[in-house]
Amino acid sequence: AGVTKLLIGLLNSPHVQLINETVVALCLLTAKLPPLAQVVEQIDSEFIYTKSIDVLNMDDTTCPIQVKYNVVTLVVNLLKWNLTAITDNLKKPELMDKLLKYENELSIVEEFKNLLI
């Protein structure tokens, strides 16, 4: 959990494979409920919001769809924490619209929609 900030910094990589590996690691860190206090303290949800938009905007030939699915999972994991400071950053319309694009492909998007209520 002490490496959360270091992991988040790797989202700046120009390499999609490293971004994906980072997102998967963050998914594992954020899946625990209730979340670990140390992880909550180190999560920068505004930065994750920005990077999520960047990945979801990438062309499918540059960024495989599975990487985008992992980003969706990360966002849902963070929303499950139900912490206002984090959810306020992630419930912005642009990200919501991007995630809903995968509604027919991923069952987790239904969970995402329920977390928005």
Secondary structure as GFF3:
##gff-version 3
##sequence-region A 1 117
A	DSSP	alpha_helix	4	9	.	.	.	ID=ss1
A	DSSP	three_ten_helix	10	12	.	.	.	ID=ss2
A	DSSP	alpha_helix	16	30	.	.	.	ID=ss3
A	DSSP	alpha_helix	37	42	.	.	.	ID=ss4
A	DSSP	alpha_helix	45	57	.	.	.	ID=ss5
A	DSSP	alpha_helix	65	80	.	.	.	ID=ss6
A	DSSP	alpha_helix	84	90	.	.	.	ID=ss7
A	DSSP	alpha_helix	93	100	.	.	.	ID=ss8
A	DSSP	alpha_helix	108	116	.	.	.	ID=ss9
###
